[in-house]
Amino acid sequence: MKVVSITVDLSRARWRKSSFSGGGGSNCVEVADAGQAIAVRDSKDVLGPVLVFGRHAWRQFAAKVKDER
């Protein structure tokens, strides 16, 4: 795996909560399409750290999660 550092402008990001997040509000993540990348954050800490994945890496991750369900 290659790790790189990029700067992504998230000021206009439209965050959406995972469809698997329960109504209780715990263990929720939000994702946003940031153009060249996908951003992920903890919905309970919206000002906290954000993980940013390249589009290819995100597609691989999502496919693996779907395969294991």
N, C-alpha and C positions, 0 to 999 in steps of 0.2 A: 504494500500500500504506500502510495506517495502522499506525503503531507505537505501542503503549501499554505502560505498565508496570503489572503486577499482582503481587500476592503470592499464591503458591499454596503450600499446606501439602503437602509431599512426604514427611512423616515416615512415612506409612502407604502410600506408593506401592508398588505391586507392579510391579517392572520386569521387562520381558521383552526378550530379545535378538532382534534381527532374524533372520528365517528365512534370510536371505541371508548371514549371518555364517558364515565358514568355520571349520573346526575348528582352524585355526592361531592364532586369537585376535587377529589384527590387523584393523584397520579395522572394528571392531564398534561398533554403536550399540544402545542399549536405549531402549525407550519405556515410558511409564506413563500410564494414564488418570488424570488428576487432577481428574475431575469436570467442571469448566467448561473444561478445557484438556487438551492432550496435552503431556507433557514428554519431552524427548529428551536423552540424555547419552552420553558416550563410555564404553563398558563397561570400558575400561582405567583410567579416571580417575573412579571412582564418587563421589568427593568434590569433583570439579571442577565447572566451570560446567554449567548446564542451560539448554537452550533450551525455552521454553514457547510453544506455539501455541494460538490459539483453535480450537475444534472445526471451525468452517467453514474456516479457513485450512488446517488439517491435512487435511481431506477434499479440498480443492482440490489440495494438494501431492501426496497419495497418488494421486489420480486421474491427475495429470500424469505421475508416475513410472510408473504402470502402463501408460499410453498409449505411453510411449517405450520400453518393453521389446520 
